[in-house]
Amino acid sequence: MKGCGYQYEICHFTEWEHLKKDTIDAVILCGTPLKDNLFSEMKDCFTWIPEQSIPVLGICAGMQAVILAYGGSIEANPEIGMTSVRCRVSDDPIFCEDAWIAYELHRFATVPGNEFTVIAESDTCIQAVRHQANPVYGVMFHPEVRNTWVVERFLTTFVSHET
């Protein structure tokens, strides 16, 4: 993000209540180490997601947290390695490609509620979603590994560029 000219602050998800919300333009919820599922036991730490209008991009465990915050669920589906991802929509500002190869590393897949549109999928799970009313996205794969365009497009779509 810094290399793209964006300013950012890193904090643990349990610190959200202590941040100055009026200075935040967007939130990226990153993944966790493979066996760190503390976030799924602390769902109350993510109730702010549906209550705010701040753009959110959840990556892997971050997507799982987003789905849980909106009342969806997660289910066991361990995967590691490269996967083929197919786009299901043609009108999204972030996901314009028909298909791409992505890296995934997770123990759980998501089961989103009806308020989410499934944007992309692989043969084994939903790979990307967007909320139908709020600027909230989730991706199961890890764009930081080989699909950095996802994060770049999220930022250019929802955040003013600062150097």
C-alpha positions as CSV (number, residue, x, y, z in Angstrom):
1,M,0.0,0.0,0.0
2,K,2.8,2.4,0.9
3,G,4.5,1.6,-2.5
4,C,1.3,2.7,-4.2
5,G,1.3,6.0,-2.3
6,Y,-1.3,5.3,0.4
7,Q,-0.9,6.0,4.0
8,Y,-1.9,3.3,6.4
9,E,-2.0,2.2,10.0
10,I,-1.7,-1.4,11.3
11,C,-3.7,-2.4,14.3
12,H,-5.1,-5.6,15.8
13,F,-8.8,-6.2,15.3
14,T,-9.4,-5.9,19.0
15,E,-8.2,-2.3,18.9
16,W,-10.9,-1.0,16.6
17,E,-12.8,0.8,19.3
18,H,-9.8,2.9,20.2
19,L,-9.3,4.3,16.6
20,K,-10.4,7.7,15.4
21,K,-13.0,6.6,12.9
22,D,-13.2,10.0,11.2
23,T,-9.6,9.6,9.9
24,I,-10.2,6.2,8.3
25,D,-10.9,6.0,4.6
26,A,-11.0,2.2,4.3
27,V,-10.2,-1.0,6.2
28,I,-8.3,-4.1,5.0
29,L,-8.8,-7.1,7.3
30,C,-5.9,-9.3,6.6
31,G,-5.6,-13.0,7.0
32,T,-4.2,-14.8,10.1
33,P,-1.8,-17.7,10.6
34,L,-3.4,-20.9,9.5
35,K,-4.4,-22.1,13.0
36,D,-5.2,-18.7,14.5
37,N,-9.0,-18.7,14.6
38,L,-9.4,-16.3,17.5
39,F,-11.4,-13.9,15.4
40,S,-14.2,-16.5,14.9
41,E,-14.6,-16.7,18.7
42,M,-14.6,-12.9,19.1
43,K,-17.4,-12.0,16.6
44,D,-18.4,-9.0,18.7
45,C,-15.1,-7.3,17.7
46,F,-16.5,-7.1,14.1
47,T,-20.1,-5.7,14.8
48,W,-18.8,-2.4,13.5
49,I,-18.6,-3.6,9.9
50,P,-22.4,-3.6,9.1
51,E,-22.8,-0.4,11.3
52,Q,-20.2,1.7,9.3
53,S,-20.1,3.1,5.8
54,I,-16.3,2.6,5.6
55,P,-15.1,0.5,2.7
56,V,-13.9,-2.9,3.9
57,L,-11.8,-5.5,2.1
58,G,-11.6,-8.8,4.0
59,I,-8.8,-11.1,2.9
60,C,-9.1,-14.9,3.8
61,A,-9.8,-14.8,7.6
62,G,-10.8,-11.2,7.0
63,M,-13.5,-12.4,4.6
64,Q,-14.6,-14.9,7.2
65,A,-14.9,-12.2,9.8
66,V,-16.9,-10.0,7.4
67,I,-19.3,-12.9,6.6
68,L,-19.7,-13.7,10.3
69,A,-20.4,-10.0,11.1
70,Y,-23.3,-10.1,8.7
71,G,-24.7,-13.3,10.2
72,G,-23.3,-15.7,7.7
73,S,-21.2,-18.8,8.6
74,I,-18.0,-20.6,7.9
75,E,-17.5,-24.3,7.3
76,A,-14.4,-26.6,7.3
77,N,-12.7,-26.5,3.9
78,P,-8.9,-26.7,4.2
79,E,-7.0,-25.7,1.1
80,I,-3.5,-24.7,0.2
81,G,-1.9,-23.9,-3.1
82,M,-2.9,-22.4,-6.4
83,T,-6.4,-22.5,-7.7
84,S,-8.3,-21.4,-10.8
85,V,-10.9,-18.6,-10.0
86,R,-13.8,-17.8,-12.3
87,C,-15.6,-14.4,-12.2
88,R,-19.4,-14.6,-12.1
89,V,-20.2,-10.9,-12.7
90,S,-19.3,-8.4,-15.4
91,D,-20.1,-5.2,-13.7
92,D,-17.7,-4.9,-10.8
93,P,-15.0,-2.2,-10.6
94,I,-12.5,-4.5,-8.9
95,F,-13.1,-7.8,-10.6
96,C,-13.0,-7.3,-14.4
97,E,-11.1,-10.5,-15.4
98,D,-13.0,-13.6,-16.6
99,A,-10.6,-15.9,-14.7
100,W,-7.3,-15.9,-12.9
101,I,-5.0,-18.1,-10.9
102,A,-4.8,-17.3,-7.2
103,Y,-3.0,-18.6,-4.1
104,E,-5.1,-19.8,-1.2
105,L,-4.3,-21.0,2.3
106,H,-7.3,-21.5,4.6
107,R,-9.0,-23.9,6.9
108,F,-12.6,-22.6,6.4
109,A,-14.8,-21.4,3.5
110,T,-17.6,-18.9,3.9
111,V,-21.4,-19.3,3.6
112,P,-22.5,-15.7,3.0
113,G,-26.1,-14.5,3.6
114,N,-28.4,-13.1,0.9
115,E,-27.1,-9.6,1.2
116,F,-23.9,-10.6,-0.6
117,T,-23.3,-11.1,-4.3
118,V,-20.9,-13.9,-5.1
119,I,-18.4,-12.4,-7.5
120,A,-16.0,-15.2,-8.1
121,E,-15.6,-18.9,-7.2
122,S,-13.3,-21.9,-7.6
123,D,-14.3,-25.5,-7.9
124,T,-14.3,-25.8,-4.1
125,C,-15.5,-22.6,-2.6
126,I,-16.6,-19.0,-3.0
127,Q,-13.5,-16.9,-3.7
128,A,-14.9,-13.3,-3.7
129,V,-18.1,-11.5,-2.6
130,R,-19.4,-7.9,-2.3
131,H,-22.1,-6.6,-0.2
132,Q,-25.1,-5.4,-2.2
133,A,-25.6,-2.1,-0.3
134,N,-22.3,-1.3,1.4
135,P,-18.7,-1.0,0.1
136,V,-17.7,-4.3,1.6
137,Y,-15.8,-7.0,-0.2
138,G,-14.3,-10.3,0.8
139,V,-11.8,-12.5,-0.9
140,M,-10.9,-16.1,0.2
141,F,-7.6,-16.2,-1.8
142,H,-4.5,-14.1,-0.9
143,P,-4.2,-11.3,-3.4
144,E,-1.0,-10.1,-1.7
145,V,0.8,-13.2,-3.1
146,R,0.1,-12.9,-6.8
147,N,-3.0,-10.8,-7.4
148,T,-2.1,-7.4,-6.0
149,W,-4.4,-5.8,-8.5
150,V,-7.3,-6.7,-6.2
151,V,-6.0,-4.4,-3.4
152,E,-4.9,-1.7,-5.8
153,R,-8.3,-1.5,-7.4
154,F,-10.1,-1.6,-4.1
155,L,-8.0,1.4,-2.9
156,T,-8.3,3.4,-6.2
157,T,-12.1,2.7,-6.2
158,F,-12.8,3.7,-2.6
159,V,-9.9,5.8,-1.3
160,S,-8.5,9.2,-2.5
161,H,-4.9,8.9,-3.4
162,E,-2.5,10.5,-1.0
163,T,1.3,10.7,-1.2
